[in-house]
Structure formats: C-alpha cells, structure tokens
Amino acid sequence: MRSILKAAAPGSVAPTQMVWLPGAYHSAQDFLDTGFAEAVLKRQIPLDLRFVDLEMQHVDDREPLERLRNEIVLPALGSGVSVWLAGISLGGFAALDYASSHPDEADGLCLLAPYLGNRMLLTEIAAASGLAGWEPGELAQADAERRIWRYLKVRTDSRPLYLGYGQDDRFSAAHGLLSTRLPANAVDVIGGGHDWRTWMKLWENFLDSRFT
C-alpha cells in the first residue's frame, strides 16, 4: 500500500485528515495531477489530504482495508485528528466497506461516483421499492456488496455522508437508490459522466459547501 500525504499548509497539522481512495485503474497520484490538493490550498482550508493506493485484487479483498486501518486510520485517530474516508468509483466502495466494518472510526464519508455493486443486487433493491423494503438476508463473509447496502439500510448515526455524481455517470441508477437515504443537502448531482473533470467539480462544490 502506497500513500501520499498532502498538507493544507507546509509544516502544519490540520485538525482533520481526509483519506482518499482512487478507483480501479487510477492511482493516488491522479488526485494530485487533477488538482484535489491545489483546491484545498487555494481556499486555505485546514485539511490534510492523504491519497492511498490500496492495490485491491477484487472487491471482497479485505487485507488492504485492514492495512489501511492499522497503518493510516488508527494512527491518525491516535494523534487526535478527525478522520474522513473518501473515494472515487471503486475507492468509494472501499470507503463504504471500511465504514460498514468499523462504523465508529470515520467522522464522515465523501463519496464521488462510487461503485455500489453488481446489477443483479441493484435490481433486487429497486424491485423492493428501495432500501426501506429490501431485506439483505444472511450475508456471506465475502459478500462486500450486500454488506455495504445492509450498512446503508440500517445506518442511523449523524456523521455526514456526502454523495456526488454526474447525471450521465454509468452508475447513476445506483447513486439514485443511495440518494433516497440521504438528506437533500448531502447529495450533489451535476452534469457530467464518470470522469475526472466531473469529480474535480464535485470536489470543489464539496469544499465550498462544507468549508467556506
């Protein structure tokens, strides 16, 4: 697992650290190249960003998440900072999977165009008229997709979960299912698809709505 820490101001320790997980075929460096850290610096927000390459072999791969917990999240919490988990596409899925297993360790979730499971599962949820009517049934240990939806169904804590996506994103139907469980001000839908240009705009919107 490789990570890049970008501080909001050189030599400072911000009160909040946001841990970003990239999507499939993307890397931690892509966040820097796209301007995620620059957007924070431009706004002078006291926020540290850590971009992490999990190197997951498949969606049910738990070992990288445990390394993330032991090497990054728990040490950050131990130092007294607030930790947010954030992810794009498959990285958003991983952030949700982490939260489903350790719900008390993230002070917030920021999900941009997250992958939310296979089509059969999403059809099953939609056919039940959404999460309110859906029953997850008994879960296999390796069934991460069903596990995160069970977590979303029963989640009651007040810690923020922010969802942003483009209206032409290929996962937008799944995002619509999730958005019904969130307050209106926690969902941002803009024009665009499943691409960095859209995600960058969503990130700027998030910063402007939460920190300025």
MOCORTA-V107400 format. One record per residue. N is the residue number from 1. RES is the residue in one small letter. SS is DSSP state (2 for helix, 1 for strand, 0 for the rest). OMEGA is omega in whole degrees, 0 to 359 (NA if undefined). D_CENTER is the distance of its C-alpha to the mean C-alpha in whole Angstrom. Layout:
((N;RES;SS;OMEGA;D_CENTER) (N;RES;SS;OMEGA;D_CENTER))
This chain:
((1;m;0;181;18) (2;r;1;180;18) (3;s;1;177;16) (4;i;1;178;17) (5;l;1;178;17) (6;k;1;182;18) (7;a;0;179;19) (8;a;0;177;20) (9;a;0;183;24) (10;p;0;176;26) (11;g;0;182;27) (12;s;0;172;25) (13;v;0;183;22) (14;a;0;180;20) (15;p;0;181;19) (16;t;1;174;16) (17;q;1;178;14) (18;m;1;182;10) (19;v;1;184;9) (20;w;1;179;7) (21;l;1;182;7) (22;p;0;177;9) (23;g;0;177;10) (24;a;0;179;14) (25;y;0;174;17) (26;h;0;182;15) (27;s;0;176;15) (28;a;2;181;14) (29;q;2;181;17) (30;d;2;178;16) (31;f;2;179;14) (32;l;2;182;17) (33;d;2;182;19) (34;t;2;177;17) (35;g;0;181;18) (36;f;2;180;14) (37;a;2;180;16) (38;e;2;179;20) (39;a;2;177;18) (40;v;2;180;18) (41;l;2;181;21) (42;k;2;182;23) (43;r;2;180;22) (44;q;0;181;23) (45;i;0;178;20) (46;p;0;185;20) (47;l;1;175;16) (48;d;1;180;16) (49;l;1;174;13) (50;r;1;181;13) (51;f;1;191;12) (52;v;1;170;12) (53;d;1;183;14) (54;l;0;181;13) (55;e;0;178;16) (56;m;0;179;15) (57;q;0;179;18) (58;h;0;187;17) (59;v;0;180;14) (60;d;0;182;16) (61;d;0;185;17) (62;r;0;186;16) (63;e;2;177;18) (64;p;2;179;15) (65;l;2;177;13) (66;e;2;175;16) (67;r;2;176;17) (68;l;2;180;14) (69;r;2;187;15) (70;n;2;186;18) (71;e;2;186;18) (72;i;2;188;16) (73;v;2;183;14) (74;l;2;175;18) (75;p;2;178;20) (76;a;2;178;18) (77;l;2;180;18) (78;g;2;178;22) (79;s;0;175;22) (80;g;0;180;21) (81;v;0;174;18) (82;s;1;183;16) (83;v;1;169;12) (84;w;1;171;9) (85;l;1;183;6) (86;a;1;180;3) (87;g;1;177;4) (88;i;1;176;6) (89;s;0;180;8) (90;l;2;175;9) (91;g;2;175;6) (92;g;2;175;4) (93;f;2;180;7) (94;a;2;178;7) (95;a;2;177;5) (96;l;2;180;6) (97;d;2;176;9) (98;y;2;182;10) (99;a;2;180;9) (100;s;2;180;12) (101;s;2;183;14) (102;h;0;189;14) (103;p;0;183;13) (104;d;0;187;15) (105;e;0;178;14) (106;a;0;180;11) (107;d;0;177;12) (108;g;1;177;9) (109;l;1;175;5) (110;c;1;186;5) (111;l;1;178;3) (112;l;1;179;6) (113;a;0;185;9) (114;p;0;166;7) (115;y;0;187;10) (116;l;0;175;11) (117;g;0;184;14) (118;n;0;186;18) (119;r;2;181;20) (120;m;2;179;22) (121;l;2;180;20) (122;l;2;176;19) (123;t;2;178;22) (124;e;2;180;23) (125;i;2;179;21) (126;a;2;181;22) (127;a;2;178;26) (128;a;0;183;25) (129;s;0;176;25) (130;g;0;185;21) (131;l;0;182;19) (132;a;0;182;22) (133;g;0;184;25) (134;w;0;176;23) (135;e;0;185;24) (136;p;0;182;22) (137;g;0;179;25) (138;e;0;185;25) (139;l;0;169;22) (140;a;0;182;23) (141;q;0;185;21) (142;a;0;185;20) (143;d;0;183;19) (144;a;2;184;15) (145;e;2;179;14) (146;r;2;180;17) (147;r;2;182;15) (148;i;2;178;12) (149;w;2;174;14) (150;r;2;178;16) (151;y;2;180;14) (152;l;2;181;13) (153;k;2;187;17) (154;v;2;184;18) (155;r;0;182;15) (156;t;0;184;18) (157;d;0;186;17) (158;s;0;179;16) (159;r;0;189;13) (160;p;1;169;11) (161;l;1;183;8) (162;y;1;180;8) (163;l;1;175;8) (164;g;1;179;10) (165;y;1;176;12) (166;g;1;184;15) (167;q;0;178;18) (168;d;0;178;19) (169;d;0;182;16) (170;r;0;177;17) (171;f;0;189;14) (172;s;2;178;15) (173;a;2;177;17) (174;a;2;178;14) (175;h;2;178;12) (176;g;2;177;16) (177;l;2;180;16) (178;l;2;184;13) (179;s;2;179;14) (180;t;0;180;17) (181;r;0;186;16) (182;l;0;173;14) (183;p;0;182;17) (184;a;2;182;18) (185;n;2;177;17) (186;a;2;182;13) (187;v;1;178;13) (188;d;1;179;14) (189;v;1;181;16) (190;i;1;174;18) (191;g;0;179;20) (192;g;0;182;19) (193;g;0;182;17) (194;h;0;186;15) (195;d;0;185;16) (196;w;2;179;15) (197;r;2;178;17) (198;t;2;182;15) (199;w;2;178;12) (200;m;2;178;14) (201;k;2;177;16) (202;l;2;178;13) (203;w;2;178;12) (204;e;2;177;15) (205;n;2;179;15) (206;f;2;180;13) (207;l;2;183;15) (208;d;2;181;18) (209;s;2;185;17) (210;r;2;190;16) (211;f;2;181;18) (212;t;0;NA;21))
